[in-house]
């Protein structure tokens, strides 16, 4: 069994870039763009416990800001199980982390993120 503890540097850089874009969009009240970048951060970091958990934490906070009860409840559940599933490398690749998609559903990955995964 493979244990994921530390995200590789190229993925960490891309993950942090998505979080910067999320923050910029959030500060400028571009909420749909902010969510888009938060989902991308989730896809990039979902195989690593710290980054995966942090993406869900930000999604929870975003759900509260948007007064989105479904998102808040979905993120609480994901926060309870997401980190340990990352640690044992048992995540559905491409899943955006949103409460609008089943937590165990794999989803298509954009080409730029696929290329990033292939370069790690």
C-alpha positions as CSV (number, residue, x, y, z in Angstrom):
1,X,0.0,0.0,0.0
2,X,1.3,3.4,-0.9
3,X,1.2,6.2,1.7
4,X,1.1,9.8,0.5
5,X,2.6,12.2,3.0
6,X,4.2,15.0,1.0
7,X,3.1,16.6,-2.2
8,X,5.8,16.8,-4.9
9,X,7.1,20.3,-5.6
10,X,5.6,20.9,-9.1
11,X,2.2,19.9,-7.7
12,X,2.6,22.1,-4.7
13,X,3.5,25.1,-6.8
14,X,0.4,24.5,-9.0
15,X,-1.8,24.0,-6.0
16,X,-0.6,27.2,-4.4
17,X,-1.1,29.1,-7.7
18,X,-4.8,27.9,-7.7
19,X,-5.2,29.1,-4.2
20,X,-3.8,32.5,-5.1
21,X,-6.2,32.7,-8.0
22,X,-9.1,31.6,-5.7
23,X,-8.2,34.4,-3.2
24,X,-7.9,37.0,-5.9
25,X,-11.3,36.1,-7.3
26,X,-12.9,35.9,-3.9
27,X,-11.5,39.4,-3.0
28,X,-13.0,40.7,-6.2
29,X,-16.4,39.1,-5.7
30,X,-15.9,36.8,-8.7
31,X,-17.5,33.9,-6.8
32,X,-17.9,31.4,-9.7
33,X,-14.3,31.9,-10.7
34,X,-13.2,31.6,-7.1
35,X,-15.0,28.3,-6.8
36,X,-13.5,27.1,-10.1
37,X,-10.0,27.7,-8.8
38,X,-10.8,26.1,-5.5
39,X,-12.1,22.9,-7.3
40,X,-8.8,22.9,-9.3
41,X,-6.8,23.1,-6.1
42,X,-8.8,20.1,-4.8
43,X,-8.1,18.1,-7.9
44,X,-4.3,18.8,-7.7
45,X,-4.0,18.2,-4.0
46,X,-6.5,15.5,-3.4
47,X,-3.9,12.7,-3.2
48,X,-2.1,14.5,-0.3
49,X,-3.7,14.7,3.1
50,X,-2.8,18.3,4.1
51,X,-3.6,19.9,0.8
52,X,-6.8,17.8,0.4
53,X,-8.0,18.7,3.8
54,X,-7.2,22.4,3.3
55,X,-9.1,22.5,0.0
56,X,-12.2,21.1,1.8
57,X,-11.7,23.6,4.7
58,X,-11.8,26.4,2.2
59,X,-14.8,24.9,0.5
60,X,-16.5,24.8,3.9
61,X,-15.8,28.4,4.5
62,X,-16.9,29.3,1.0
63,X,-20.2,27.4,1.6
64,X,-20.8,29.4,4.8
65,X,-20.0,32.7,2.9
66,X,-22.5,31.8,0.2
67,X,-25.1,30.5,2.8
68,X,-25.1,27.2,0.9
69,X,-26.4,24.6,3.4
70,X,-25.9,21.7,1.0
71,X,-22.2,22.7,0.5
72,X,-21.6,23.2,4.2
73,X,-23.0,19.8,5.1
74,X,-21.2,18.1,2.2
75,X,-17.9,19.7,3.2
76,X,-18.2,18.6,6.8
77,X,-18.6,15.0,5.7
78,X,-15.6,15.3,3.3
79,X,-13.5,16.9,6.0
80,X,-14.1,13.8,8.2
81,X,-13.0,11.3,5.7
82,X,-11.0,13.0,2.9
83,X,-7.6,13.3,4.6
84,X,-7.2,9.7,5.6
85,X,-8.3,8.5,2.1
86,X,-5.6,10.7,0.7
87,X,-3.0,9.2,3.0
88,X,-3.7,5.7,1.8
89,X,-4.0,6.9,-1.8
90,X,-7.6,6.0,-2.3
91,X,-9.2,9.1,-3.9
92,X,-11.4,9.4,-7.0
93,X,-9.1,11.2,-9.4
94,X,-10.5,14.3,-11.0
95,X,-13.3,14.7,-8.4
96,X,-13.8,18.4,-7.8
97,X,-14.6,18.1,-4.1
98,X,-17.9,19.9,-4.4
99,X,-21.0,18.7,-2.5
100,X,-22.8,18.7,-5.9
101,X,-20.9,15.5,-7.0
102,X,-20.7,12.1,-5.3
103,X,-17.6,12.0,-3.1
104,X,-16.3,8.7,-4.6
105,X,-16.9,9.6,-8.3
106,X,-13.9,9.9,-10.5
107,X,-14.2,12.7,-13.1
108,X,-12.4,13.8,-16.2
109,X,-9.2,15.8,-15.6
110,X,-8.3,18.9,-17.7
111,X,-5.3,18.4,-20.0
112,X,-3.2,21.0,-18.1
113,X,-3.6,19.1,-14.8
114,X,-3.1,15.8,-16.5
115,X,0.2,17.1,-17.9
116,X,1.1,18.3,-14.4
117,X,0.5,14.9,-12.9
118,X,2.6,13.3,-15.7
119,X,5.5,15.6,-14.9
120,X,5.7,15.0,-11.2
